Amino acid sequence: MSNVRVLLVDDDIQFLEATEYMLKYENYDVITAKNGEEAIKKFDQSCPDIVLMDLKMPVMNGYDAFFKIKKANPEAKIVFTSAYAINNKEFEHAEKSGLYGLLTKPFDLTELNDMIASVK
């Protein structure tokens, strides 16, 4: 049993459900959120080992949620997931603020496992 707790944050319900299924199949403990605001609440409730967070979401985007979580929990391991090329000031600021990694969608199970395994 893995007992690694993963907070998966994405507004794309199909992606969220498919990725949650993959992670559960690998015996990870998975918590899901559909936007940044929900992610902050779920993070506080569940203290995950790693957060996989989409960047473009309604209500609160991934960047805003990242900075709020990191401010309250500097040790939080947060990985951005995005289907878009990222090269902007917000991303650079996140990297300097302790961004744990970036997974470009679509990613495969091996990439996902490698990223999660690195937090153990």
N, C-alpha and C positions, 0 to 999 in steps of 0.2 A: 504494500500500500504506500502510495506516494506521500500523502498528507501535506503536500504543498498546496497552499490556498492561493487561487488566482482570481483576481477581480477583472472581469472582461467588460469593457465599456464600448458600446457601439450603437448608433441609432438605426443601423441596417439590421432589421430583425432576422432576415434570412442568414446573414453573415453571423450574427450573434448566436443564433440557434445552432448553426452548423459547427462553429468553432467551439461552442460549449459542449456539443456532442463529442467532438474530437478530444477535447481536454478531459472530459469525464471518462471516455474510453481508455485514456492513459492513466486513469485513477487520480486525477487532480481534483481537489475540492474547488468547485467553481461557483462564483457569485457573479451575477450579471447586473449591469446598469445600462440605461438607454440614453443617458446624457451626462454632462459633467456634474451637474448639481446632484443628481442621483448617485454618481460615483463618489462624491465627497461623503455623502451620508453613509453609503455602504462601506466605504473605506474605514470610517470611524467605528462602525458597528462590527466589522469583521476582521480588521487588522490583517489584510492579505500579505503574502510573501512577495507578490509581484502584481503589478497592474498593467494590463494591456489596454491602451486607451486610443480610440480613434480621435482624430483631430477635428474634423468637420462634423459638428453635431448641433442640433437645436438646443434651446434653453441656455446651455453653457458649453462652449467648445472645449476641446481637449487641453489647449494651452492654459486657459483660465483655471480649469480644474487642476491641472498639474501644479501650477504655482500655489494654489490654495492648499493642496494636499502637502506639498513640500514645505510650505511655511509652518504648518502645524506638525509635520512629521518629516524632518530632514533626512531620515534614513530610508524613507519610502523608495522602493525600486519601481520606477515607472518606465514603461516602454511605449512609445508612440507606434500606432499602426495606421498606415495611410496608403491609399492607392495613388496619391499625387506626389510629384517631385517636390521635395521640401528644400528650400533655400531662402530663408528669410530671417529677419532680426529676431522674431519670436523663437524660432527654432534654435538659433545661436545662443540666445539667452537661456533657453531651457537646457541646452547642453552644458553651459557654464554653471547652471543651477543644479546639476546632478542628474540629468536625464540618463536613464540606465541603458536605453537602446532604441533602435528603430527597426520595425519589421515592415517591409513594403508588401502591400496586398497585391495579388494573392500570394500568401506564403504557404509553405507546406508543413506537414506535421514534424518533419525533422528539424526545420528551422525553429519552429515553435518549441519543441522539446529542448533543443540546445539552449535557447534563450532562458527557458524556465529552469533548466538544470543548473545554469550558471549562478542562480541565486542561493542554492543550497549551501 
